[in-house]
Amino acid sequence: MLVRVCGRYVATTPPDLLAAHFGAVVTEGLGPPRWNVAPTDPVPAVCEDRSGERRLGPLRWGLLPSFVTDAGTAARRINARAETVATTPAFRSAFERRRCLLPADGFYEWDTARQPWFIHRVDGEPLAMAGIWETWRAPDGARVGTCAVITTVANDDVAPLHDRCPVIIGAADVDAWLDRAVPGHVLTGLLRPPPDGLLARRQASRRVNSVRNDGPELLDPGSSDGPVPLRLL
């Protein structure tokens, strides 16, 4: 499996707590807690609907723009680069009008010794990863909500492990980020690295490396080893 920056993450905070944190209404379809979210998995997302109501519901991780005919390409678009999200054909329409937040307890990165590390906020609050979303119509007519994480240059907290990290939207910028009436091109200033000191990192279990493994023990570095995924830098 090929894993890009922020190619696995943790999403275990209960929906009611996330909804309260982000001022959203919970919709149906959210799955159980996950300690090893992987590309093409359903993930919790905070979006604004056409009426302006903020909703917390599931999206599939791996953006499928409307012109794509093969759902199997979704894993190629789990991330969108901050530097090009406003101009890349697959992402620019979503960035302009369909932005979301992808809440996470933290995400994983690997060092050169193939050891996974768990990266999280130092204050324990959920990460509000910047995302974009699309509704894709499958050949059979089914409508599928999909998303991607926007990444930027790593801050000092992540740089020892990788040169990229997710864009984190601060509390003061959440309203503007989710507002569909605000065009994306006026928000490019938010696509910056997280402030240094916001994040902490600690070793995780090598069992994270297999998408078949899940559970709180993955945050225990003493758990047994597993195969290590390749990374695309």
Beta strands, then each sheet from edge to edge (+ up, - down):
strand 1: 2-4
strand 2: 9-11
strand 3: 25-26
strand 4: 34-37
strand 5: 42-48
strand 6: 54-61
strand 7: 79-81
strand 8: 99-104
strand 9: 106-110
strand 10: 116-121
strand 11: 127-137
strand 12: 143-153
strand 13: 164-166
strand 14: 199-203
strand 15: 230-232
sheet 1: 1+ 15+
sheet 2: 4+ 2- 9+ 10- 14+
sheet 3: 3+ 6+ 5-
sheet 4: 3+ 6+ 12+ 7+
sheet 5: 3+ 6+ 12+ 11- 8+
sheet 6: 3+ 6+ 12+ 13-
end
